[in-house]
Amino acid sequence: MTELAYLADMDAAYTRQFVAKVVALPPGGVVLDRTFFYPAGGGQQADHGVLTPRSGPPYTVVDVTKSGPNAIHRVRRPTTPAGPALQSGDMVEGSLDWDRRHRHMRLHTGQHLLSALIFERTGVRTREANMFGSGGTVDLERPLPADIRPEALATEANAILAEGRRVSIRYLSREAWENSPTPRSGLVALPRHVDPVRIVEIEGLDACPCGGTHVRSTREVGEIALDAPVPLALGAVRVPFRLLEASPPTRPG
């Protein structure tokens, strides 16, 4: 079983390097006893980076996926210089592609804020969200009211982002979450096995179950822009958004 160490608290998402033990070597992959690499899921893409053994050249991590209780690091083996193949029990140093990880953190936090703002202003909830590159999409259960323009939503979202509201993580029992009176901006049902529930909270705006990585402050997201909504089947609508700064506005330690 892989310990998903990035889940522990807000600071864990900022870990760039760590040491772990190889516990399994499925074809084309490496399973560690613990990892800070995020496996693709929940609309967030996987982290990339390298795994470097104590002797020999690094293995490039090109994808990370979940398989039951394990996170499988899909790797490209080094070709030159040649080195001994990894074996179970070997210790490796994991190094994340920080620019990619931090961009995902900014995007995911921005998506939470956007979904919460839309719900607060209109009562329209998010069915699904996906993030890729420097942008993403929020799929809503129904169209926005005619008087709610994407440009106005972006302006309001950016004002909140600039306030630097605190983003935090807390855990609740499944029973406490199910009985919570907190209005919910999302429609995605929690899997049955999730208990306790990891809550990502934007101060004064949103509390949402989530296993993704996020920034500590809304200011760290930078500014976002919204593009024209796209109609979907069954009356749903997709709202595309994107970061206006391709590189991080800050470089946290």
VOBAMAR-36815 format. One line per 4 residues: number of its first residue (from 0); their letters; for each residue x negated, y negated, z of N, C-alpha, C. Coordinates in steps of 0.2 Angstrom, whole numbers, m for minus. Layout:
// residues N
NUM> a> X:Y:Z:X:Y:Z:X:Y:Z | ...
// end
This chain:
// residues 253
0> mtel> m4:6:0:0:0:0:m4:m6:0 | m3:m11:m4:m7:m17:m5:m4:m22:0 | m8:m25:4:m6:m31:8:m6:m37:3 | 0:m40:2:1:m46:m2:m1:m52:3
4> ayla> m8:m54:3:m10:m58:9:m8:m66:7 | m6:m67:1:m4:m74:0:3:m76:3 | 6:m71:5:13:m72:8:13:m74:15 | 7:m74:19:7:m75:26:9:m82:28
8> dmda> 7:m87:25:8:m94:27:7:m98:21 | 8:m105:22:7:m109:17:0:m110:15 | m5:m110:20:m12:m110:18:m15:m105:14 | m11:m99:15:m14:m93:11:m14:m94:4
12> aytr> m9:m98:1:m8:m99:m6:m14:m102:m9 | m18:m106:m4:m24:m110:m7:m31:m106:m7 | m30:m99:m5:m36:m95:m5:m39:m94:m12 | m45:m95:m13:m48:m94:m20:m52:m88:m20
16> qfva> m55:m86:m15:m60:m80:m15:m58:m76:m8 | m59:m69:m9:m58:m65:m4:m61:m58:m5 | m62:m54:0:m65:m48:0:m60:m42:1 | m60:m37:m3:m55:m32:m2:m58:m25:m4
20> kvva> m55:m20:m2:m57:m13:m3:m53:m10:m9 | m57:m6:m14:m53:m3:m19:m50:4:m16 | m44:5:m17:m40:11:m14:m38:15:m20 | m37:13:m26:m35:17:m31:m37:14:m38
24> lppg> m38:19:m43:m40:16:m50:m36:19:m55 | m29:17:m56:m25:20:m61:m28:17:m68 | m26:21:m73:m29:19:m80:m29:11:m81 | m34:8:m82:m34:1:m84:m33:m4:m78
28> gvvl> m33:m1:m72:m31:m5:m67:m35:m4:m60 | m34:m8:m56:m37:m8:m49:m32:m9:m44 | m32:m5:m39:m27:m6:m33:m32:m8:m27 | m30:m13:m24:m34:m16:m18:m30:m15:m11
32> drtf> m34:m14:m6:m30:m14:1:m26:m20:2 | m29:m26:0:m26:m32:1:m28:m37:m5 | m23:m42:m7:m25:m46:m12:m22:m53:m11 | m25:m58:m14:m22:m65:m15:m20:m66:m22
36> fypa> m21:m61:m26:m18:m62:m33:m10:m61:m33 | m7:m66:m36:0:m65:m37:2:m61:m42 | 6:m55:m41:9:m51:m46:15:m54:m50 | 15:m54:m56:21:m57:m60:28:m55:m57
40> gggq> 32:m60:m56:39:m58:m53:42:m65:m51 | 49:m64:m50:53:m70:m48:52:m76:m52 | 50:m75:m59:50:m81:m63:43:m84:m64 | 38:m81:m59:32:m84:m59:27:m79:m62
44> qadh> 22:m82:m66:17:m77:m70:12:m75:m65 | 8:m70:m67:3:m67:m63:m3:m72:m63 | m7:m71:m57:m13:m74:m57:m19:m71:m61 | m24:m74:m64:m29:m71:m67:m36:m73:m63
48> gvlt> m41:m70:m65:m47:m71:m61:m52:m65:m62 | m56:m64:m57:m61:m58:m58:m62:m55:m51 | m64:m48:m52:m66:m44:m46:m73:m42:m47 | m77:m44:m42:m84:m43:m43:m87:m38:m38
52> prsg> m89:m32:m40:m92:m27:m35:m98:m30:m32 | m100:m26:m27:m107:m28:m23:m113:m27:m28 | m112:m22:m32:m117:m21:m37:m114:m20:m44 | m117:m24:m49:m114:m24:m56:m110:m30:m57
56> ppyt> m108:m31:m64:m105:m37:m66:m97:m37:m65 | m94:m43:m65:m87:m43:m63:m82:m40:m68 | m77:m38:m66:m71:m36:m70:m66:m42:m71 | m64:m43:m77:m59:m48:m78:m52:m46:m76
60> vvdv> m49:m50:m72:m42:m48:m71:m37:m52:m76 | m34:m48:m80:m30:m51:m85:m22:m51:m84 | m20:m47:m79:m13:m47:m77:m13:m44:m70 | m7:m45:m67:m6:m41:m60:1:m40:m60
64> tksg> 3:m33:m58:10:m31:m58:11:m27:m52 | 17:m27:m50:19:m23:m44:21:m16:m47 | 19:m11:m43:22:m4:m44:23:m1:m37 | 29:m1:m35:31:1:m29:28:m3:m23
68> pnai> 24:0:m19:21:m4:m13:14:m7:m15 | 12:m6:m21:5:m8:m24:5:m13:m29 | 0:m17:m28:m1:m22:m34:m7:m20:m38 | m5:m19:m44:m10:m16:m49:m14:m22:m53
72> hrvr> m20:m23:m52:m24:m28:m55:m26:m25:m62 | m23:m27:m67:m25:m25:m74:m32:m28:m76 | m37:m24:m78:m43:m27:m78:m46:m26:m85 | m51:m30:m87:m55:m28:m93:m62:m27:m91
76> rptt> m64:m21:m92:m71:m19:m89:m77:m22:m92 | m82:m24:m89:m88:m27:m92:m91:m23:m97 | m94:m26:m102:m97:m22:m107:m105:m23:m107 | m107:m29:m105:m114:m31:m104:m115:m36:m99
80> pagp> m119:m35:m94:m124:m29:m94:m120:m23:m91 | m122:m17:m93:m118:m11:m90:m120:m11:m83 | m115:m8:m79:m115:m7:m72:m112:m1:m70 | m112:2:m64:m109:7:m62:m101:6:m62
84> alqs> m97:11:m63:m90:10:m63:m88:10:m56 | m82:6:m55:m79:6:m49:m77:12:m46 | m77:13:m40:m75:19:m36:m70:17:m30 | m66:22:m29:m62:21:m23:m66:20:m17
88> gdmv> m65:15:m12:m69:14:m7:m74:8:m8 | m75:6:m14:m80:1:m16:m77:m6:m13 | m81:m11:m11:m79:m17:m9:m80:m22:m15 | m75:m26:m16:m76:m31:m21:m74:m38:m19
92> egsl> m76:m43:m22:m74:m50:m21:m70:m52:m26 | m64:m54:m24:m59:m57:m29:m60:m64:m29 | m60:m67:m35:m60:m74:m37:m54:m76:m41 | m50:m81:m39:m44:m83:m43:m46:m88:m48
96> dwdr> m43:m88:m54:m43:m94:m58:m39:m99:m55 | m42:m104:m52:m39:m109:m47:m34:m114:m51 | m36:m116:m57:m32:m121:m61:m26:m117:m63 | m26:m111:m65:m20:m107:m66:m15:m106:m60
100> rhrh> m18:m104:m55:m14:m103:m48:m11:m110:m46 | m15:m115:m46:m12:m121:m43:m7:m124:m48 | m8:m123:m54:m2:m125:m59:4:m121:m57 | 4:m115:m56:9:m111:m54:13:m113:m48
104> mrlh> 8:m115:m43:11:m117:m37:15:m124:m38 | 12:m128:m42:16:m135:m43:22:m133:m47 | 22:m129:m52:28:m128:m56:33:m125:m51 | 32:m120:m47:37:m116:m43:40:m121:m38
108> tgqh> 36:m125:m35:38:m130:m30:43:m135:m34 | 41:m138:m40:45:m142:m44:51:m139:m46 | 51:m133:m47:58:m129:m49:62:m129:m43 | 60:m127:m37:64:m127:m31:67:m134:m30
112> llsa> 63:m139:m31:66:m146:m30:71:m148:m35 | 70:m146:m41:75:m147:m47:81:m144:m46 | 81:m137:m44:87:m133:m43:91:m136:m37 | 87:m138:m32:91:m141:m26:94:m147:m27
116> life> 91:m151:m31:93:m158:m33:100:m157:m37 | 99:m153:m42:105:m152:m46:111:m149:m42 | 110:m145:m37:115:m142:m33:118:m147:m29 | 114:m152:m26:116:m157:m21:120:m162:m25
120> rtgv> 118:m164:m31:122:m169:m35:128:m166:m38 | 128:m160:m40:134:m157:m45:137:m151:m42 | 134:m147:m37:137:m141:m35:135:m135:m40 | 132:m137:m45:130:m131:m50:124:m128:m48
124> rtre> 124:m121:m48:119:m117:m45:115:m114:m50 | 109:m112:m48:104:m109:m53:104:m101:m53 | 105:m99:m59:106:m91:m60:99:m88:m61 | 94:m92:m64:87:m89:m65:83:m95:m66
128> anmf> 76:m94:m65:71:m99:m66:65:m95:m69 | 62:m98:m74:55:m95:m76:50:m101:m78 | 44:m99:m76:39:m104:m77:33:m101:m81 | 30:m105:m86:25:m103:m90:21:m109:m93
132> gsgg> 15:m108:m94:11:m114:m96:11:m119:m91 | 13:m125:m94:14:m131:m90:21:m133:m89 | 26:m128:m90:33:m130:m90:37:m124:m87 | 43:m125:m88:48:m119:m86:55:m121:m88
136> tvdl> 59:m116:m86:66:m117:m87:70:m115:m81 | 76:m119:m80:81:m117:m75:87:m116:m78 | 90:m110:m77:96:m108:m80:102:m109:m75 | 107:m113:m77:112:m115:m73:118:m111:m74
140> erpl> 123:m110:m69:129:m106:m70:134:m109:m75 | 133:m116:m76:138:m119:m80:135:m126:m82 | 137:m130:m87:134:m136:m89:134:m141:m84 | 130:m146:m84:130:m152:m80:136:m156:m82
144> padi> 138:m160:m77:144:m164:m78:141:m170:m84 | 146:m172:m87:144:m177:m93:140:m183:m90 | 142:m185:m84:139:m191:m82:132:m190:m79 | 129:m184:m79:123:m182:m76:118:m181:m82
148> rpea> 114:m186:m83:109:m186:m88:102:m183:m86 | 99:m179:m90:92:m176:m88:87:m182:m86 | 87:m188:m90:83:m193:m88:84:m196:m81 | 90:m196:m79:91:m199:m73:89:m194:m67
152> late> 91:m187:m69:88:m182:m64:81:m182:m63 | 77:m183:m69:70:m183:m68:68:m189:m64 | 71:m194:m65:69:m200:m61:70:m199:m54 | 75:m196:m52:77:m195:m45:72:m190:m42
156> anai> 71:m184:m46:66:m179:m44:59:m182:m43 | 57:m186:m47:50:m189:m47:50:m194:m41 | 55:m197:m39:55:m201:m33:54:m197:m27 | 58:m191:m27:57:m187:m21:50:m184:m21
160> laeg> 47:m182:m26:41:m179:m27:36:m184:m24 | 36:m190:m26:32:m195:m24:32:m197:m16 | 37:m195:m13:38:m196:m6:33:m191:m2 | 31:m186:m5:26:m182:m1:30:m178:4
164> rrvs> 36:m175:3:39:m171:8:35:m165:9 | 36:m163:15:32:m157:18:36:m150:15 | 32:m146:12:34:m139:10:31:m134:15 | 36:m130:18:34:m125:23:37:m118:22
168> iryl> 34:m113:25:37:m107:25:39:m104:32 | 44:m101:33:47:m98:39:50:m91:37 | 51:m87:42:54:m81:41:60:m80:46 | 65:m77:43:71:m76:46:73:m68:45
172> srea> 76:m65:50:79:m59:50:84:m59:44 | 85:m53:41:90:m53:35:97:m55:38 | 99:m52:44:105:m54:47:106:m62:48 | 101:m65:51:101:m72:52:102:m76:45
176> wens> 99:m74:40:99:m77:34:106:m76:31 | 109:m70:31:115:m69:28:121:m73:32 | 120:m74:38:125:m78:42:123:m85:43 | 118:m87:39:116:m94:39:121:m99:36
180> ptpr> 123:m104:38:128:m109:35:125:m113:29 | 118:m112:29:115:m117:24:117:m116:17 | 120:m121:13:122:m120:6:116:m118:2 | 117:m114:m3:112:m111:m7:112:m113:m14
184> sglv> 107:m115:m17:107:m118:m24:106:m112:m29 | 104:m106:m26:102:m101:m31:107:m95:m31 | 108:m91:m36:113:m86:m36:110:m79:m36 | 103:m79:m36:99:m72:m37:100:m69:m30
188> alpr> 103:m63:m30:104:m59:m24:97:m56:m22 | 96:m56:m15:91:m53:m12:91:m45:m13 | 85:m42:m14:85:m35:m14:87:m32:m7 | 90:m26:m7:92:m23:m1:87:m22:4
192> hvdp> 80:m21:2:75:m19:6:72:m25:10 | 74:m31:8:70:m37:10:73:m39:17 | 68:m38:22:70:m40:29:63:m40:33 | 60:m45:35:64:m52:36:63:m55:29
196> vriv> 67:m61:29:67:m65:23:62:m71:23 | 58:m72:18:53:m77:18:57:m83:15 | 57:m89:19:61:m95:17:55:m100:15 | 56:m103:9:52:m109:7:56:m115:8
200> eieg> 54:m120:12:58:m125:13:55:m132:11 | 59:m136:8:57:m143:6:60:m147:11 | 56:m151:15:59:m155:20:65:m159:18 | 71:m158:22:77:m162:21:80:m161:14
204> ldac> 78:m156:10:82:m155:4:84:m147:2 | 79:m143:4:81:m136:2:78:m131:6 | 81:m125:7:78:m119:10:80:m113:6 | 75:m110:3:77:m105:m2:72:m98:m1
208> pcgg> 75:m92:m1:72:m86:m1:67:m86:m7 | 61:m84:m6:56:m84:m11:49:m81:m9 | 47:m77:m14:40:m74:m12:35:m77:m17 | 36:m83:m19:31:m86:m24:26:m90:m20
212> thvr> 21:m93:m23:16:m98:m21:18:m105:m22 | 17:m109:m17:19:m116:m17:14:m121:m14 | 15:m127:m16:10:m132:m13:13:m135:m7 | 8:m138:m3:10:m140:4:15:m146:4
216> stre> 14:m150:m1:18:m157:m1:21:m158:m8 | 26:m161:m9:29:m162:m15:25:m167:m19 | 21:m171:m16:17:m176:m20:12:m172:m24 | 10:m166:m22:5:m162:m25:7:m160:m32
220> vgei> 14:m159:m33:17:m157:m39:15:m162:m45 | 15:m169:m43:14:m174:m49:21:m176:m51 | 22:m178:m57:28:m180:m60:30:m174:m65 | 37:m174:m66:40:m169:m71:44:m173:m76
224> alda> 46:m170:m81:50:m172:m86:55:m167:m88 | 61:m169:m90:67:m164:m91:68:m165:m99 | 69:m159:m102:71:m160:m109:79:m158:m110 | 81:m159:m116:88:m158:m117:91:m151:m115
228> pvpl> 96:m150:m111:99:m144:m110:101:m140:m116 | 100:m133:m115:101:m129:m121:107:m124:m119 | 113:m124:m123:118:m119:m121:116:m112:m121 | 119:m108:m116:118:m101:m116:124:m97:m117
232> alga> 124:m91:m117:130:m87:m117:134:m88:m111 | 141:m87:m111:146:m87:m106:146:m93:m102 | 145:m99:m106:145:m105:m103:139:m108:m98 | 134:m104:m98:128:m106:m94:124:m111:m98
236> vrvp> 119:m114:m95:115:m119:m99:108:m118:m96 | 103:m120:m100:96:m119:m98:93:m126:m98 | 90:m128:m93:87:m135:m92:79:m134:m93 | 76:m136:m98:69:m135:m98:65:m141:m94
240> frll> 60:m140:m91:56:m145:m88:49:m144:m89 | 45:m149:m87:37:m148:m88:34:m153:m84 | 28:m151:m82:23:m156:m79:21:m161:m83 | 20:m167:m81:18:m172:m85:10:m173:m85
244> easp> 7:m170:m80:0:m169:m79:m2:m162:m80 | m6:m161:m85:m9:m154:m86:m13:m151:m81 | m17:m156:m78:m22:m154:m73:m19:m157:m66 | m21:m153:m60:m19:m155:m54:m20:m162:m52
248> ptrp> m15:m166:m49:m16:m173:m47:m21:m173:m41 | m22:m167:m37:m26:m167:m32:m30:m160:m32 | m36:m160:m29:m39:m154:m29:m40:m151:m21 | m35:m148:m19:m35:m146:m12:m41:m141:m10
252> g> m43:m142:m4:m49:m137:m2:m46:m130:1
// end
